[in-house]
Amino acid sequence: MENLTTVFVALTGAAVLLQAGLLAAMYLSMRKSSARLEALAEEVKTKALPTLETAQAMLAELRPKLTVIADNLTETTHSVRSQVERMDATVSDVVDRARLQIIRGDELLTRTLDRVEETSDMVHKTVVSPVRQLAGLIQGVTAGIEFLLGNRSRRNGSNRESRRPVPQDEMFI
């Protein structure tokens, strides 16, 4: 059993040494990684932080300007909205007035055409009909005179061809 105890102690010692070696290797590996991370952090500090500081400075510088732009945009929107409302009211007023003027013009044209028609009927009744009647009367008198004169010339020996026939269509207009 003594031999066995020595073997176990030797195996335990070897395991402890192996663990110590692994821990040392891990320590060295972590030290290398830590050095790399520190170098990387330093590089970020030297390159990225100035950029971030510049961006922050620009943002701080632009913030009042952006506020002014936003305020101006709000005012412009309100102004445009009020102008559009005024323009809408003006266009509606113009359309209403134009509609009224068109209605008035239509009524005027209708009254004028009615009066022209009435005047045409009145002229027809007072001028054209009496003129036609007078023309018919004159034609009748002319035909009668021609007939009487035609009979005299027949008595005087004139032939029938010299007498002018009275057109029947002209008497009835």
C-alpha positions as CSV (number, residue, x, y, z in Angstrom):
1,M,0.0,0.0,0.0
2,E,2.8,2.2,0.5
3,N,3.6,2.1,-3.2
4,L,0.1,2.9,-4.0
5,T,0.2,6.0,-1.8
6,T,3.4,7.1,-3.5
7,V,1.8,6.6,-6.9
8,F,-1.2,8.6,-5.9
9,V,0.9,11.4,-4.4
10,A,3.0,11.4,-7.6
11,L,-0.1,11.5,-9.8
12,T,-1.6,14.3,-7.7
13,G,1.7,16.2,-7.9
14,A,1.8,15.8,-11.7
15,A,-1.9,16.9,-11.9
16,V,-1.1,20.0,-9.8
17,L,2.0,20.7,-11.9
18,L,-0.1,20.3,-15.1
19,Q,-2.8,22.6,-13.6
20,A,-0.1,25.1,-12.7
21,G,1.3,25.0,-16.2
22,L,-2.2,25.5,-17.7
23,L,-2.8,28.4,-15.4
24,A,0.5,29.9,-16.3
25,A,-0.3,29.5,-20.0
26,M,-3.7,31.1,-19.5
27,Y,-2.1,33.9,-17.5
28,L,0.4,34.6,-20.4
29,S,-2.4,34.3,-23.0
30,M,-4.6,36.7,-21.0
31,R,-1.7,39.1,-20.6
32,K,-1.1,39.2,-24.4
33,S,-4.8,39.7,-25.0
34,S,-5.0,42.4,-22.4
35,A,-2.0,44.1,-24.0
36,R,-3.8,43.9,-27.4
37,L,-7.0,45.2,-25.9
38,E,-5.1,48.1,-24.3
39,A,-3.5,48.9,-27.6
40,L,-6.8,48.8,-29.3
41,A,-8.4,51.0,-26.6
42,E,-5.6,53.5,-27.0
43,E,-6.0,53.5,-30.8
44,V,-9.8,54.1,-30.3
45,K,-9.0,56.9,-27.9
46,T,-6.6,58.5,-30.3
47,K,-8.7,58.1,-33.5
48,A,-12.4,57.7,-32.6
49,L,-12.7,59.9,-29.5
50,P,-11.5,63.1,-31.4
51,T,-14.1,62.3,-34.1
52,L,-16.8,61.8,-31.5
53,E,-15.7,65.0,-29.7
54,T,-15.8,66.8,-33.1
55,A,-19.3,65.4,-33.8
56,Q,-20.5,66.5,-30.4
57,A,-19.0,69.9,-30.9
58,M,-20.7,70.1,-34.3
59,L,-24.0,68.9,-32.9
60,A,-23.7,71.5,-30.1
61,E,-23.0,74.1,-32.7
62,L,-25.8,73.0,-35.0
63,R,-28.5,72.6,-32.3
64,P,-29.5,76.3,-32.2
65,K,-29.5,76.4,-36.0
66,L,-31.7,73.3,-36.2
67,T,-34.0,74.9,-33.6
68,V,-34.3,78.0,-35.7
69,I,-34.9,76.0,-38.9
70,A,-37.6,74.0,-37.1
71,D,-39.2,77.2,-35.8
72,N,-39.1,78.8,-39.3
73,L,-40.6,75.7,-40.8
74,T,-43.4,75.8,-38.3
75,E,-44.1,79.5,-39.0
76,T,-43.9,78.9,-42.8
77,T,-46.4,76.0,-42.5
78,H,-48.8,78.2,-40.6
79,S,-48.4,81.0,-43.1
80,V,-48.9,78.7,-46.1
81,R,-51.9,77.2,-44.5
82,S,-53.5,80.7,-43.9
83,Q,-52.6,81.8,-47.4
84,V,-54.2,78.6,-48.9
85,E,-57.3,79.2,-46.8
86,R,-57.5,82.8,-48.1
87,M,-56.9,81.7,-51.7
88,D,-59.7,79.0,-51.2
89,A,-62.1,81.7,-50.0
90,T,-61.1,84.0,-52.9
91,V,-61.5,81.3,-55.5
92,S,-64.9,80.3,-54.0
93,D,-66.0,84.0,-54.2
94,V,-64.8,84.3,-57.8
95,V,-66.6,81.1,-58.8
96,D,-69.8,82.3,-57.1
97,R,-69.6,85.7,-58.8
98,A,-68.9,84.1,-62.2
99,R,-71.8,81.7,-61.7
100,L,-74.1,84.7,-60.9
101,Q,-72.8,86.6,-63.9
102,I,-73.4,83.6,-66.2
103,I,-76.9,83.3,-64.9
104,R,-77.5,87.0,-65.5
105,G,-76.0,86.8,-68.9
106,D,-78.2,83.8,-69.7
107,E,-81.3,85.6,-68.5
108,L,-80.3,88.7,-70.5
109,L,-79.8,86.6,-73.7
110,T,-83.1,84.8,-73.1
111,R,-85.0,88.1,-72.7
112,T,-83.2,89.5,-75.8
113,L,-84.1,86.5,-77.9
114,D,-87.7,86.6,-76.7
115,R,-87.9,90.3,-77.6
116,V,-86.4,89.7,-81.0
117,E,-88.9,87.0,-81.6
118,E,-91.8,89.2,-80.4
119,T,-90.5,92.1,-82.6
120,S,-90.2,89.7,-85.6
121,D,-93.8,88.5,-85.1
122,M,-95.0,92.1,-84.7
123,V,-93.1,93.2,-87.8
124,H,-94.6,90.3,-89.7
125,K,-98.1,91.2,-88.5
126,T,-97.8,94.9,-89.0
127,V,-95.6,95.3,-92.0
128,V,-95.2,92.1,-94.0
129,S,-98.8,91.0,-94.0
130,P,-100.2,94.4,-95.0
131,V,-97.5,94.7,-97.7
132,R,-98.4,91.3,-99.1
133,Q,-102.1,92.3,-99.0
134,L,-101.3,95.6,-100.7
135,A,-99.2,93.7,-103.3
136,G,-102.0,91.3,-103.9
137,L,-104.4,94.2,-104.3
138,I,-102.1,96.0,-106.7
139,Q,-101.7,92.8,-108.7
140,G,-105.4,92.4,-108.8
141,V,-105.9,96.0,-109.9
142,T,-103.1,95.5,-112.5
143,A,-104.7,92.3,-113.7
144,G,-108.1,94.0,-114.0
145,I,-106.6,96.9,-115.9
146,E,-104.7,94.6,-118.2
147,F,-107.9,92.6,-118.7
148,L,-109.8,95.7,-119.6
149,L,-107.1,97.1,-121.7
150,G,-106.7,93.7,-123.3
151,N,-110.3,93.6,-124.3
152,R,-110.0,97.0,-126.0
153,S,-107.1,95.8,-128.0
154,R,-109.0,92.7,-129.0
155,R,-111.8,95.0,-130.2
156,N,-109.2,97.1,-132.0
157,G,-108.1,94.0,-133.8
158,S,-105.1,92.9,-131.8
159,N,-104.3,89.2,-131.6
160,R,-104.4,87.1,-128.5
161,E,-100.6,86.4,-128.3
162,S,-99.9,90.0,-127.5
163,R,-101.9,89.8,-124.3
164,R,-99.8,88.9,-121.3
165,P,-101.2,86.1,-119.1
166,V,-101.4,86.9,-115.4
167,P,-99.5,84.4,-113.4
168,Q,-101.8,82.7,-110.8
169,D,-99.0,81.8,-108.4
170,E,-98.1,85.5,-107.7
171,M,-101.6,86.3,-106.6
172,F,-101.5,83.9,-103.6
173,I,-98.5,84.5,-101.4
